[in-house]
Amino acid sequence: MKILAIDTATNHCSVALLLDDGECRQRQQEAPSGHSKLVIGMARELLGDAGLALADLDLLAVDIGPGSFTGLRVGIGVAQGLAYGAGLPAAGIVSLAALARDLPGVPVIAALDARMGQVYWGVYRDGEALIEPRVDDPTVLAMALEEISWEANPVAVGNGWSSYEYVMPRQVAGHAVERSGVLVPEAHQVALAAADAGKGGSPLQLGALYVRNRVAEKPSPV
């Protein structure tokens, strides 16, 4: 399955190309602004190096957040334009799920810096969202995690853990939180998550996942 994937959810801009043989090539750059030009350039470079055109792809995937409001709008807009123009299906991948994908078999607490003293966070295991994305102060996150019955030590991923190093929990419900060092989602994770899903839909149905105004729900046991 040939997939072009875009991630602009943070200041780390990346584009990846997943090929039929499982090889995944990626271009990336730190980019506080100018995501749009970078994404188009990276996509052209990856496709050109592989000798492919957009029409040769099976799917276009994009990180839909939560993340930077401006970055998400740019990434989704570019993905919609490319997919629609080439007649390709498109898949939206949640940033926190992409972050957690590389850690199978363990509960993963993914947290991204949401600014304003808050983090976007969720809990995942083997691709399943055990707690859907939400946004909270680190102290609220810590209290919510204390209510969960953990079967194993959870692993922490995302720059929310480093941005709020001194207030994010080191233990939850008697289990040590192991830090992975993975800070932001990247396009290769988006591509692989889309391949796991195996299908997409109309690019016009893509939309950003904003969670700031979502009413928080009490998490269920993990």
C-alpha contacts under 8 A as a table, 3 or more apart, distances in Angstrom:
res1	aa1	res2	aa2	distance
1	M	18	L	7.34
1	M	19	L	6.23
1	M	20	D	4.75
1	M	57	L	7.78
1	M	58	D	6.14
1	M	59	L	7.89
1	M	195	A	7.22
2	K	17	L	7.17
2	K	18	L	5.36
2	K	19	L	4.63
2	K	20	D	5.51
2	K	56	D	7.81
2	K	57	L	5.06
2	K	58	D	5.29
2	K	59	L	6.68
3	I	17	L	5.73
3	I	18	L	5.01
3	I	19	L	6.80
3	I	57	L	5.98
3	I	58	D	6.01
3	I	59	L	4.92
3	I	60	L	5.56
3	I	61	A	6.95
3	I	191	A	6.23
3	I	195	A	7.65
4	L	15	V	7.25
4	L	16	A	5.79
4	L	17	L	4.62
4	L	18	L	6.45
4	L	43	A	7.67
4	L	57	L	7.30
4	L	59	L	6.69
4	L	60	L	4.96
4	L	61	A	6.20
4	L	191	A	6.79
5	A	15	V	5.57
5	A	16	A	5.11
5	A	17	L	6.37
5	A	60	L	5.84
5	A	61	A	4.51
5	A	62	V	5.47
5	A	187	A	5.42
5	A	188	H	6.98
5	A	190	V	6.12
5	A	191	A	5.13
6	I	14	S	6.11
6	I	15	V	4.63
6	I	16	A	6.66
6	I	39	V	7.30
6	I	61	A	6.33
6	I	62	V	4.68
6	I	63	D	6.42
6	I	75	G	6.48
6	I	79	A	7.29
6	I	187	A	5.25
6	I	190	V	7.33
7	D	10	T	7.90
7	D	12	H	7.91
7	D	13	C	5.93
7	D	14	S	5.31
7	D	15	V	6.31
7	D	62	V	5.95
7	D	63	D	5.11
7	D	75	G	6.58
7	D	185	P	7.30
7	D	186	E	5.91
7	D	187	A	4.94
7	D	190	V	7.28
8	T	11	N	6.99
8	T	12	H	6.65
8	T	13	C	4.93
8	T	14	S	6.75
8	T	35	H	6.85
8	T	63	D	6.94
8	T	68	S	7.92
8	T	71	G	5.06
8	T	72	L	5.88
8	T	74	V	7.34
8	T	75	G	5.45
9	A	12	H	7.62
9	A	13	C	7.71
9	A	63	D	6.48
9	A	64	I	7.32
9	A	65	G	5.95
9	A	66	P	7.15
9	A	67	G	4.71
9	A	68	S	5.31
9	A	69	F	7.86
9	A	71	G	5.35
9	A	72	L	5.26
9	A	75	G	7.72
9	A	95	S	7.17
9	A	185	P	7.77
10	T	13	C	6.95
10	T	67	G	6.10
10	T	68	S	5.65
10	T	71	G	6.56
10	T	184	V	7.17
11	N	30	E	5.72
11	N	31	A	5.05
11	N	32	P	4.88
11	N	33	S	7.50
11	N	71	G	7.76
12	H	28	Q	7.09
12	H	29	Q	5.92
12	H	30	E	4.51
12	H	31	A	5.87
12	H	32	P	7.77
12	H	184	V	7.29
12	H	186	E	7.67
13	C	28	Q	5.61
13	C	29	Q	5.37
13	C	30	E	5.98
13	C	31	A	6.05
13	C	35	H	6.50
13	C	38	L	7.63
13	C	39	V	7.38
13	C	186	E	7.71
14	S	26	Q	6.97
14	S	27	R	5.59
14	S	28	Q	4.09
14	S	29	Q	6.41
14	S	39	V	7.07
14	S	42	M	7.78
14	S	186	E	6.03
14	S	187	A	5.35
15	V	26	Q	5.71
15	V	27	R	5.43
15	V	28	Q	6.47
15	V	39	V	6.48
15	V	42	M	6.18
15	V	43	A	6.35
15	V	186	E	7.82
15	V	187	A	5.12
15	V	188	H	7.38
16	A	24	C	6.61
16	A	25	R	5.46
16	A	26	Q	4.13
16	A	27	R	6.35
16	A	43	A	7.72
16	A	46	L	7.52
16	A	187	A	5.15
16	A	188	H	5.19
16	A	191	A	6.84
17	L	24	C	5.54
17	L	25	R	5.20
17	L	26	Q	6.36
17	L	46	L	6.61
17	L	47	L	7.60
17	L	188	H	7.43
17	L	191	A	7.33
18	L	22	G	6.35
18	L	23	E	5.89
18	L	24	C	4.31
18	L	25	R	6.50
18	L	188	H	7.57
18	L	191	A	6.39
18	L	192	L	7.57
19	L	22	G	5.44
19	L	23	E	5.42
19	L	24	C	6.26
20	D	23	E	7.36
24	C	188	H	6.54
25	R	46	L	7.34
25	R	188	H	7.47
26	Q	46	L	7.52
26	Q	187	A	7.17
26	Q	188	H	6.50
27	R	42	M	6.02
27	R	46	L	7.63
28	Q	42	M	7.89
31	A	34	G	6.63
31	A	35	H	6.53
32	P	35	H	7.90
34	G	37	K	5.93
34	G	38	L	6.57
35	H	38	L	5.18
35	H	39	V	5.98
35	H	71	G	6.94
35	H	74	V	6.84
35	H	75	G	7.61
36	S	39	V	5.30
36	S	40	I	6.42
36	S	74	V	6.03
36	S	75	G	7.19
36	S	78	V	7.12
37	K	40	I	5.41
37	K	41	G	6.21
38	L	41	G	5.17
38	L	42	M	6.02
39	V	42	M	5.17
39	V	43	A	6.06
39	V	75	G	7.83
39	V	78	V	7.89
40	I	43	A	5.18
40	I	44	R	6.21
40	I	78	V	7.82
41	G	44	R	5.23
41	G	45	E	6.19
42	M	45	E	5.11
42	M	46	L	6.16
43	A	46	L	5.25
43	A	47	L	6.12
44	R	47	L	5.27
44	R	48	G	5.86
45	E	48	G	5.11
45	E	49	D	6.04
46	L	49	D	5.27
46	L	50	A	6.30
47	L	50	A	5.15
47	L	51	G	6.03
47	L	52	L	4.98
47	L	53	A	6.19
47	L	54	L	7.52
48	G	51	G	4.98
48	G	52	L	6.07
48	G	53	A	7.54
49	D	52	L	7.78
52	L	56	D	6.10
52	L	57	L	7.88
53	A	56	D	5.36
53	A	57	L	7.34
54	L	57	L	5.61
54	L	82	L	7.73
54	L	86	A	6.15
55	A	58	D	8.00
55	A	86	A	5.40
55	A	87	G	7.34
55	A	88	L	7.36
57	L	60	L	7.58
57	L	88	L	7.52
58	D	88	L	6.74
58	D	89	P	7.43
59	L	83	A	7.94
59	L	88	L	5.92
59	L	89	P	5.39
59	L	90	A	5.70
59	L	91	A	7.36
59	L	199	K	7.56
59	L	200	G	6.88
60	L	79	A	6.88
60	L	83	A	6.26
60	L	88	L	6.84
60	L	89	P	6.45
60	L	90	A	4.72
60	L	91	A	6.35
61	A	79	A	7.28
61	A	90	A	5.53
61	A	91	A	4.67
61	A	92	G	5.86
61	A	93	I	7.04
61	A	190	V	6.74
61	A	191	A	6.31
61	A	194	A	6.40
62	V	75	G	6.79
62	V	76	I	6.43
62	V	79	A	6.52
62	V	90	A	7.78
62	V	91	A	6.46
62	V	92	G	5.19
62	V	93	I	6.02
62	V	187	A	7.81
62	V	190	V	6.68
63	D	72	L	7.36
63	D	75	G	7.42
63	D	76	I	7.58
63	D	92	G	5.88
63	D	93	I	4.87
63	D	94	V	5.83
63	D	95	S	5.65
63	D	187	A	7.79
63	D	190	V	6.46
64	I	67	G	7.98
64	I	72	L	6.17
64	I	76	I	6.85
64	I	92	G	5.54
64	I	93	I	5.74
64	I	94	V	5.54
64	I	95	S	6.62
64	I	206	L	7.82
64	I	207	G	6.64
64	I	208	A	4.73
64	I	209	L	5.75
65	G	68	S	7.65
65	G	72	L	6.55
65	G	93	I	7.62
65	G	94	V	5.32
65	G	95	S	4.92
65	G	96	L	7.61
65	G	208	A	6.02
65	G	209	L	5.12
65	G	210	Y	6.99
66	P	94	V	6.91
66	P	95	S	6.10
66	P	96	L	7.47
66	P	120	Y	6.69
66	P	133	P	7.56
66	P	208	A	7.41
66	P	209	L	5.35
66	P	210	Y	5.67
66	P	211	V	6.83
67	G	71	G	7.54
67	G	72	L	6.74
67	G	95	S	7.37
67	G	112	L	7.43
67	G	114	A	6.93
67	G	120	Y	7.70
67	G	210	Y	7.89
68	S	71	G	5.09
68	S	72	L	5.92
68	S	114	A	7.81
69	F	72	L	5.41
69	F	73	R	6.36
70	T	73	R	5.24
70	T	74	V	6.31
71	G	74	V	5.20
71	G	75	G	6.19
72	L	75	G	5.16
72	L	76	I	5.96
72	L	208	A	6.47
73	R	76	I	5.35
73	R	77	G	5.88
73	R	208	A	7.14
74	V	77	G	5.13
74	V	78	V	6.13
75	G	78	V	5.27
75	G	79	A	6.10
76	I	79	A	5.01
76	I	80	Q	6.02
76	I	206	L	6.97
76	I	207	G	7.18
76	I	208	A	7.40
77	G	80	Q	5.18
77	G	81	G	6.21
78	V	81	G	5.14
78	V	82	L	6.12
79	A	82	L	5.26
79	A	83	A	5.93
79	A	90	A	7.65
79	A	203	P	7.48
80	Q	83	A	5.28
80	Q	84	Y	5.78
80	Q	90	A	7.58
80	Q	203	P	5.00
80	Q	204	L	6.39
80	Q	206	L	7.38
81	G	84	Y	5.34
81	G	85	G	5.94
82	L	85	G	5.31
82	L	86	A	6.22
83	A	86	A	5.26
83	A	87	G	5.85
83	A	88	L	4.73
83	A	89	P	6.43
83	A	90	A	6.45
83	A	203	P	6.25
84	Y	87	G	5.07
84	Y	88	L	6.19
84	Y	89	P	7.85
84	Y	202	S	7.98
84	Y	203	P	6.18
84	Y	204	L	7.72
85	G	88	L	7.80
88	L	202	S	7.95
88	L	203	P	7.77
89	P	199	K	7.78
89	P	200	G	5.15
89	P	201	G	4.97
89	P	202	S	5.46
89	P	203	P	6.12
90	A	200	G	4.83
90	A	201	G	5.38
90	A	202	S	6.04
90	A	203	P	4.95
90	A	206	L	7.61
91	A	194	A	6.57
91	A	199	K	7.13
91	A	200	G	4.53
91	A	201	G	6.38
91	A	203	P	7.50
91	A	206	L	7.40
92	G	194	A	7.91
92	G	200	G	7.99
92	G	206	L	6.28
92	G	207	G	7.76
93	I	97	A	7.29
93	I	98	A	6.91
93	I	190	V	6.20
93	I	193	A	7.11
93	I	194	A	6.88
94	V	97	A	5.30
94	V	98	A	6.31
94	V	209	L	7.61
95	S	98	A	5.12
95	S	99	L	6.30
95	S	185	P	6.13
95	S	190	V	7.90
96	L	99	L	5.04
96	L	100	A	6.33
96	L	110	A	5.55
96	L	111	A	7.03
96	L	112	L	7.72
96	L	121	W	6.97
96	L	122	G	6.68
96	L	133	P	7.36
96	L	185	P	7.47
97	A	100	A	5.14
97	A	101	R	6.12
97	A	110	A	7.75
97	A	124	Y	6.89
97	A	127	G	6.79
97	A	129	A	7.41
98	A	101	R	5.25
98	A	102	D	7.98
98	A	185	P	6.06
98	A	186	E	7.72
98	A	189	Q	5.29
98	A	190	V	5.56
98	A	193	A	6.40
99	L	102	D	7.12
99	L	110	A	6.65
99	L	157	V	6.73
99	L	158	G	7.00
99	L	182	V	7.63
99	L	184	V	6.85
99	L	185	P	5.03
99	L	186	E	7.81
99	L	189	Q	7.04
100	A	103	L	5.88
100	A	108	V	6.02
100	A	109	I	7.72
100	A	110	A	6.40
100	A	124	Y	6.50
100	A	125	R	7.71
100	A	127	G	7.53
100	A	157	V	7.00
101	R	104	P	6.74
101	R	126	D	7.05
101	R	127	G	6.18
101	R	189	Q	6.93
101	R	193	A	7.04
102	D	189	Q	7.68
103	L	106	V	6.63
103	L	108	V	7.33
103	L	126	D	7.57
104	P	125	R	6.69
104	P	126	D	5.02
104	P	127	G	7.87
105	G	125	R	6.55
105	G	126	D	5.95
106	V	125	R	5.91
106	V	126	D	7.41
106	V	152	A	6.99
106	V	153	N	7.66
106	V	154	P	6.52
106	V	155	V	7.18
107	P	123	V	6.78
107	P	124	Y	5.76
107	P	125	R	4.83
107	P	152	A	7.21
107	P	153	N	7.37
107	P	154	P	4.89
107	P	155	V	6.37
108	V	123	V	5.51
108	V	124	Y	5.11
108	V	125	R	6.15
108	V	154	P	5.45
108	V	155	V	4.78
108	V	156	A	5.92
108	V	157	V	7.12
109	I	121	W	7.02
109	I	122	G	5.94
109	I	123	V	4.59
109	I	124	Y	6.61
109	I	154	P	6.60
109	I	155	V	6.05
109	I	156	A	4.93
109	I	157	V	6.32
110	A	121	W	5.40
110	A	122	G	5.55
110	A	123	V	6.21
110	A	124	Y	7.63
110	A	156	A	5.97
110	A	157	V	4.85
110	A	158	G	5.63
111	A	119	V	5.96
111	A	120	Y	5.41
111	A	121	W	4.22
111	A	122	G	6.79
111	A	156	A	7.59
111	A	157	V	6.34
111	A	158	G	4.94
111	A	159	N	6.62
111	A	160	G	4.83
111	A	161	W	6.55
112	L	119	V	5.43
112	L	120	Y	5.14
112	L	121	W	6.47
112	L	158	G	5.16
112	L	159	N	5.16
112	L	160	G	4.20
112	L	161	W	7.54
112	L	183	L	7.93
112	L	184	V	7.39
113	D	118	Q	6.53
113	D	119	V	4.74
113	D	120	Y	6.46
113	D	158	G	7.91
113	D	159	N	5.88
113	D	160	G	4.23
113	D	161	W	7.96
113	D	163	S	6.51
114	A	117	G	7.25
114	A	118	Q	5.21
114	A	119	V	4.61
114	A	120	Y	5.70
114	A	135	V	7.57
114	A	160	G	7.65
115	R	118	Q	5.63
115	R	119	V	7.08
117	G	137	D	6.21
117	G	138	P	7.76
118	Q	135	V	6.61
118	Q	136	D	5.36
118	Q	137	D	4.40
118	Q	138	P	6.31
119	V	135	V	5.54
119	V	136	D	5.71
119	V	137	D	6.31
119	V	138	P	6.66
119	V	160	G	5.76
120	Y	133	P	6.59
120	Y	134	R	5.62
120	Y	135	V	4.41
120	Y	136	D	6.79
120	Y	160	G	7.67
120	Y	211	V	7.86
121	W	132	E	7.99
121	W	133	P	5.37
121	W	134	R	5.58
121	W	135	V	6.18
121	W	136	D	7.80
122	G	129	A	7.28
122	G	130	L	7.55
122	G	131	I	5.14
122	G	132	E	5.34
122	G	133	P	4.60
122	G	134	R	6.50
123	V	129	A	6.03
123	V	130	L	5.31
123	V	131	I	4.85
123	V	132	E	6.97
123	V	133	P	7.93
124	Y	127	G	6.30
124	Y	128	E	5.48
124	Y	129	A	4.59
124	Y	130	L	5.28
124	Y	131	I	6.93
125	R	128	E	5.33
125	R	129	A	6.74
125	R	130	L	6.95
129	A	132	E	5.66
130	L	220	S	7.65
130	L	222	V	6.51
131	I	219	P	6.03
131	I	220	S	7.33
133	P	211	V	7.04
134	R	211	V	5.57
134	R	212	R	7.28
134	R	214	R	7.29
134	R	216	A	6.81
135	V	211	V	6.23
135	V	212	R	5.87
136	D	139	T	7.94
136	D	140	V	5.94
136	D	141	L	6.04
137	D	140	V	5.27
137	D	141	L	6.35
138	P	141	L	4.95
138	P	142	A	6.14
138	P	164	Y	7.43
138	P	167	V	6.32
138	P	168	M	5.61
139	T	142	A	5.07
139	T	143	M	6.36
139	T	167	V	6.83
139	T	168	M	7.12
140	V	143	M	5.14
140	V	144	A	6.20
141	L	144	A	5.12
141	L	145	L	6.20
142	A	145	L	5.21
142	A	146	E	6.34
142	A	168	M	6.81
142	A	169	P	5.78
142	A	172	V	7.21
143	M	146	E	5.16
143	M	147	E	6.91
144	A	147	E	5.51
144	A	148	I	7.33
144	A	218	K	7.50
144	A	219	P	6.96
145	L	148	I	5.49
145	L	172	V	5.95
145	L	173	A	7.26
146	E	172	V	5.14
146	E	173	A	4.74
147	E	173	A	7.10
147	E	219	P	7.90
147	E	221	P	7.65
148	I	173	A	7.02
148	I	219	P	7.51
148	I	220	S	7.01
148	I	221	P	4.92
148	I	222	V	6.06
149	S	173	A	7.14
149	S	221	P	5.58
149	S	222	V	5.87
150	W	153	N	7.00
150	W	154	P	7.63
150	W	173	A	7.37
150	W	175	H	7.35
150	W	221	P	7.73
150	W	222	V	5.87
151	E	222	V	7.50
152	A	175	H	7.28
153	N	175	H	5.28
153	N	176	A	5.68
153	N	177	V	6.04
153	N	178	E	6.98
154	P	175	H	7.45
154	P	176	A	7.21
154	P	177	V	5.35
154	P	178	E	6.32
155	V	177	V	5.74
155	V	178	E	4.67
155	V	179	R	5.81
155	V	180	S	6.43
156	A	161	W	7.24
156	A	177	V	6.42
156	A	178	E	5.87
156	A	179	R	4.78
156	A	180	S	5.87
157	V	161	W	7.19
157	V	179	R	6.60
157	V	180	S	5.71
157	V	181	G	6.57
157	V	182	V	5.30
157	V	183	L	6.22
158	G	161	W	6.18
158	G	162	S	7.73
158	G	181	G	7.64
158	G	182	V	5.72
158	G	183	L	4.03
158	G	184	V	5.40
158	G	185	P	7.72
159	N	162	S	5.13
159	N	163	S	5.89
159	N	182	V	7.58
159	N	183	L	4.40
159	N	184	V	6.21
160	G	163	S	5.12
160	G	164	Y	6.12
160	G	183	L	7.91
161	W	164	Y	5.60
161	W	165	E	5.54
161	W	168	M	6.20
162	S	165	E	4.73
164	Y	167	V	5.68
164	Y	168	M	5.94
165	E	168	M	5.70
169	P	172	V	6.74
169	P	177	V	7.40
170	R	176	A	6.06
170	R	177	V	5.23
170	R	178	E	7.83
171	Q	174	G	6.08
171	Q	175	H	5.34
171	Q	176	A	4.36
171	Q	177	V	5.26
172	V	175	H	5.22
172	V	176	A	6.50
172	V	177	V	6.89
185	P	189	Q	6.82
185	P	190	V	7.76
186	E	189	Q	5.58
186	E	190	V	6.66
187	A	190	V	4.87
187	A	191	A	6.12
188	H	191	A	5.02
188	H	192	L	6.22
189	Q	192	L	5.18
189	Q	193	A	6.04
190	V	193	A	5.14
190	V	194	A	6.12
191	A	194	A	5.12
191	A	195	A	6.22
192	L	195	A	4.93
192	L	196	D	6.22
193	A	196	D	5.01
193	A	197	A	6.42
194	A	197	A	5.06
194	A	198	G	6.13
194	A	199	K	7.26
195	A	198	G	4.80
195	A	199	K	7.52
201	G	205	Q	7.29
202	S	205	Q	5.54
202	S	206	L	7.51
203	P	206	L	5.52
210	Y	213	N	7.53
210	Y	214	R	7.99
211	V	214	R	5.10
